[in-house]
């Protein structure tokens, strides 16, 4: 074992150009793109990648840069590091580089070598808008090269162990999908009234939703007036009459004729009738966290049905802002925009996890009035609620967005208040073990990912398979590659575009040319 390089003595480290041909991608003219399969498949970056081979969605009739079959395709722009193998001769855009091993070095050995350093490659990326690595960085990379016969043993062992891991992850993914289906089925049954059919039969004498809605709307107006009065008094301009109260806008009323039928005793309302709906702060230079700093919830913190508070950033607030924008227990936080339509409007309940926390402008806060916030959250994340949210979302340049007005106008079923509590209790009871099962699946998938990296690390330290002293050392292999390249240089020079030709001279008498 070489202590300096942490690799066996029969291995050798090599810079990438010494053992591979590097082809940096280049985007051809957009006029040559097509979706009819004319020319070569065109891969622009990681977006087309699969587990091993990319899937073409575009072709190019006049490619600029070409990868050969089984070349390692390396993503070098946003993100840096992911890899695939070229499925056939193909065109590559500037988001990719093709790495072609020389001298019999196995393509899959090189693929796994790059996958073992994917995190390091990402750290080498630079750029303000998105990360990228340059050709010079790529050419400076050092790769551990094993003897060819050992490369075969390594690839076979990695494939065998990865196949087992893939089977385990696939089983976990099936469990995860079943858990999602079960959760969706429970929520759908809950918000359609099927979980509480017996409860309704046993509790006929409850406050009807029409009376509940009157109480909610009265309280909604009272809270609005209270907030407006506080603002005017803070400015030193207390009202002298009640004319300011006329500025109150009644919430939008739904059209129940166009909506699904509800159980007897339920009523369609809008979210704006049940909640005070408001956006948060946008980040700006003036809000740099220098003083009066408070926690600031962003879109990344709001997942579907849960919060991820591992990375909550700070923001500066000004006088009076915390009082009006502080999150309260029971606030429903709704994501305003997303590139994926299925993720638009995802929501989670705030349960007071962090004191004096505010939220981003791309999160819409719905604060329930009297009604159970947990019931509204259950409807919002149920299949019927999610479908209504996606239908309301608009798309601009690939980004799906909502707005306070759209969210406020979305219909929500309103059961009696006591039944809302019964529904929430039923949902919590049925889904109580689900969170633990989901966490177990997530832990299993993460463990598989760590095991995969551990296998790759051992492989490229020469610890995954035994060395064979009869194998030809990697140093001999690399010397042969260098010799072959040196022998090919004169031929490249003669045929290359940079060869200078001796001009022909015309004779004065005959007009013939000679050298």
N, C-alpha and C positions, 0 to 999 in steps of 0.2 A: 504493500500500500504506500502510495506517495503521500507523505505527510503534508507537503506543500500544497498539492492540488486536491487532496482528499479523494483520490481515485486510485485504483489498482495500478501496479507498475506496468502492466501490459497495455494500459490505456494511455491516451495522450490528449491534452487540451489543444484545441485548434481554433483559430479565429474563423468566422463563418466563410469568408472568401477563400480560405485555404482548403476547405472541404466541400463547398457547395457553390453552385451558380445562383446568383441573386438577381431576380427580375423585379424591379419596382413597377407597380402598376401605373397606368396612365389612362385617363378617361378619354375615349374616342369622341368624335363629333356626335352630338345628340341626334343628328340626321340619320345616323347609321343604326340607331336603336330600333328594335321591333319586338313584338310579342308573338310572332307567327313562327318562330323557330328558324329564321333565316340566318345563316352564318354560324358563329360560335356562341355558346352560352356565355353570358356576360355577368360576372360577379363583381359587385362594387364594394362590398364590405361584409361585416359580420352579420348583417341582417338576413343574408341568405343561408347562413351556416346551419348545419344540422349536427347530430352527434359525431359524425365522421365525415360526411360529404355534404356540400351545399346543394340547395334545390334551386334550379334556374327559374327565373320569372321573366327574364329579358334576354334578348340575343343581340348580337352585333354583326353587321354584314361587312364591316371594315375595321377589324380590331387594331389597336395601337400596340398593346403589350399582351403577350400570350403565355399562359402556363401550360405545361405538358401534363399528361395523365399521371396522377399520384404525386405531383409536386405538392409540397407543403404550402398551403395558403395561409399566410400570417396577416391578421388584421393589424394595421399600423396606424389607424386613425379611428378614434372614437367608437369603440374602445381599442386600447392597445393590448395585444397579447393572445386573444382567442385564435384557434387554429382549426383547419379542416384539410382534407386532401382533395386535390382537383379530380373530379370524377372522369374527366376526359380533357382533350385539348380545349382550352377556354380562354376567353378574353378577361383581363383583370383591370379594374379601375384603380384610382389612386388611393383607395382605402386599403388596398392589399399589396402584399409582396409575395412572389412565388419563390420558394426555396427548393432548389433541385440538387439533391446530394450527388456527389461524384464518386467515381472509383469503386462502385459496389456498395457504398454505405446505404443501408436500408432506409427507404422513405418513412416507414412507420417508426423506426428508431429515432429519426430526426423529428418526426411529429411528437413523439412522447418526450423527447429532449426539450422541445419548446413548451410543451404543457407542464413540464416540471419547473419551468422558470417563468410561468405566465405572470405571476404577481410581480416579479422583478422587472419584467418588461413594462408592465403598467407603470411602475415607479419611474422608469426612464422617460416616459412620455412627458412632453411639455406643451404649453399652449394655454391661452386664457379662455377661449370659447370652448375648445375641446382638446383632449390630449392627442398627441401624435408623436411618432419617432421618425427621425430622418434616416436617409440612406447611410450616412456616416456612422450613426449610432448602431445601425444594423450590422454594418461591416466590422464594427469593433467588438461584436459579441464573441465571447469565448464559449465553445461547446465541448463537453467531454466526449471523446470518440473511443469506442470499445473495438476490439478485434471483431471482424465481420461475423465470424461464427458465434461469438458471444452475443453480438447484436441480435442474431436470430433467436438465441435462447432467451434473451431479455424480452424481446417482442412477444414471443410465445407465452412467457410467464405473465407478462402484463395483461395480455389478452385474456388468459385463463382467469386471472384474479378479477379483472374488470368485468368479465362476463358474470361471475358470481355476484359481484356488487350490483351490477345492472339489474339482475334478477331480483335481488333484495329491494332495491329502490323501486322497481316496477310494482312489487307487491305492496310497498308502503304507499305508493301513489294511488293504487286501487283502493286501499283502505281510506286514504284521504278523500278520494272522489266519493266513496260511499258515505263518509261522514258529512261531506258537503250536501249530498242529496238528502240525507236524513234531516239535517238542519233546515234545508229549504222546505222540505215536506212539513216539518213541524211548524215553521213560521207561516207557511201558506194556510195550513189548517187553522192556525190561531187567528189570523186576521180575516179569515172567512167565516169565523164563528163556529167551526166544527168541533173545536176542543172544549167549548163551553155549552154545548147543546143541553146536556143534563142540568148544568148550573142554571140556565135560563128557565128551565121547567120548574126548578126548585125555588127560584127567586122571581116570581112574577111582579112583585110590588117593589119596583125600583124607580128611581128618578129617570124619566124618559130623556133621551139625548136632546130633544128640543128645549127642555127646561135647563139642562146642563149647558147647552150652547148659549142660552140667554145669560147665564151667570158668567160664563167665560168672556163673552163680548163686553159685558158690563165691567168686569175686572180689567179687560184689555184696555178699554178707554180710560179707566181710572189710572192705570199705570202710565199711559201715554201722557195724560195731563200732569201727573206728578213729575215725570221726567222733564216736560217742557217748562213747568213752573220752576224747577230747580235750575235749569239752564238760564232762564231770564233773571232769576235772583242772583246767580253767580256773576252775571254781567252787570249787576247793579240796576237792572231795569224791570222792577216788579210790575205786573200788569195792573192797569187801573180799571179794567172792565173784563167781560168774558168773551170779547170778540175773537181772541186768539184761539179759543176752543173750536171755532169753526174750521180751523185748518186740519182737524182730525180727518183722516181718510179711512172710510169703512173698508174692511178687507173684502177681497173678491169672494163671491158666492159660487159654489159649483153648480153644474147642470146635471142633476142626478139621472135624467132621462138617458144620457149618453154613457152612463157608468154601469158596471155590473150590479146585479141585484144583491142586496144585503139581507142578513137575517132580520126577522121581525124585531123591532125595537132598536135597530141601529139607524144611523143617519150619515149621509155623505156630507163632509165639510171640506174646507181647504186648510192647508197648513197655516196660512196667514190668519185664519180665524182662531186656530188653536194656540198659536205661538206668536211671540214677538221675534221677527226675523231681521238679522242684521249682519253686515260684513265687518271684517276686522281692519287692522292697519296694514298699509303697504310699507315695506322697508325703504328707507331713503337715507342719504348721507346725514341729514339732520337728526336721524334717530340712531346714530352710532352710539353704542352702549358706554357712554362716558359718565353719566350721572342719572339718578332716578331710574335705575335699571330694573327691569322685570322680565320674567320668563315669557317667551314668545313661541307659540305653537304654530308649526308650519304644516303644509300639505303632507309632507313625508311622515309626520307624526300620527296622522289619522288614517288607519287602515279600515277594512270593512268589519264592523262590529267590535273593534278593539283599538286601543291606542298603543303606539310605540314611543315611549318617552326616554329612550336611551340617549337621544341627542336633541335637547331643547335649547334653542339659542336665545341670547339676551337681546333686549331692545330698550331704547330710551323712550320714556313717556313724558308728557308735559302736564301741566296743572289741570286737574279735573278729569283726565282721560281714564285713569285707573278706575275711578268710581263708576263711570258709564260703560266701560269695556271689560271689566274683570269677569272672568268666567265663573259661573256658579254651578253647584252640583245639580245635575239633571239637564244641563244644556246639551242639545243635540248638535254635533259638529258635522257639517256636510261639506265634502270636497267639491269645489266649484268647477274645476276643469281637469281634464286628463287626456292623454293621447289615446287611451284605450276606452272604447265606448262602454265596455262592461264594467269599468272602474269609475265611470263618471257618477258623481253623487254618492259615493260610498260614505258611510257615516259611522260614528261611534258616540257613545254617551260620555260626558265628562262627569266624573265622580269626585271632583275636588282633589285630584291626585297631587297638585302643586299649588301652593298658596300664591295669590296675586298674579295669576297667569292671564295673558291676553292672547289674541290669535291673529293670524295673517288675513289679509284681504281676500285671499283665494279660498278661505274657509268661511262658510256661511253658518252663523249661529242661530239655532231655533230654540227659543226659551218657552217651554210649555206653560200655559196658564191654566191652573187647576187640573187639567188632564194629566194622565200618567205619561211621563216622558218615555219610560221603558216600553209602553205599548206603541207609541209613535215610532220609536226606534225599531221595534219588531216589524211594524208594517213597512218602514222605509227599506229595510234589508231583506224583506220577503220577496219571492218572485213577482207577485202583482205590483208591489211598490217599486221594485227595481225596474220593471218594465215601463211603468209610468214615468220614472225619472229619465230613462234612456230615450223615451219618446219625446220628452220635453227638451232634451239637450240639443244644441245646435253645433255644427262643425265648421270651423274656420281653419284652413291650412292644416288639416289633420288633427286639430285640437278640439275636443268636445267640451263645451262650456254650458254652465247654467248661469243664473243670475238671481238676485234677491226676488225680483218680480216673478220669474218663472217658478222658483221654489215656493213662493208664497201662494201661487195659484194652483199648485198640485193638489189633487183630491186625496183625502184621508178618511177612512171609515171611523165613525165615532160611536162606540158602544156606550151603554150606561157606565158611569164612573166605577161602580162596584164590579161590573163585569170586566172592565179594563184591568182591575187589580187581580181578578180571578184568572184572566188570560196570562198576565205576566207571571203569576205563580205557577201556572201549568207549564209555560214555556221554560221557566227556570228549572223546574223539576225534571222535565224531559231532556233538557240539554245540560244538566249539571255535570254529567260524566263526559260530555263531549269535549270540553276544553282540555281535560287531562289527556284524552285520546289524541286530540290534535297536536298537543305539545309533544306527546310520545312519538308521533309520526315525524314532526319537524326535527326532533332530536335525532331520530334514526337517519333521516336524509342528510343532516349535517354531519353525522358520524361517518356515513358512507363517503361524503365528500372529503373529510379529513383522512380517511383510510386511503382514498384514491391518491391524494397528495403524498401520503406516507409511502405508498408503493412506488410512486415515481421517484421520490427522494432516494429511497433505498436502491432503486434500479440504477440511477445515475451517480451513485457513490460506489457502484460495483458490488453491492451487498445483496442483491435480489437473487442472483443465480451464481453458482460456483465458477471460478476461473479454470480454464483448461490450459496447462503449460504448453500444450502442442499447438495452440492457436497462434496464428501469425500476429505479432504485436501491431498495435495501431500505428506506431511510428513508421513501420515498413509500409503500411497502407497509405499513410499521408505522404511519405517520400515518393511512392509510385504515382500518386495523384499529381504531385508537383512536377515530376518528370514528364508525365503525359501532357500537362499544360505547357511546359517549356517546349516540348516537341511540336505542339500545335500552334505556338505563337507565330512562327514565320508564315504558316499557311493563312492564319487570320490576317496577318499584316498585308499579305499579297491580295487577299480577296476583300479586305475591309474597305469601307467608304472613304477612309482617310488616306489611301495610297496615292502618292503623287505620280503622275505619268509624265514621261519625257515628251515634250512637244515635238511635233513633226515639222520639218522645215521644207518649204517648197524650193525647187531649183529654178533658177531664173529662166532657163531655156525651155525645159520640157513641161514644167508644172508638176512633175512627179515629186513625191515626198520621200524622204529618207530619214533614218534615225541618226 
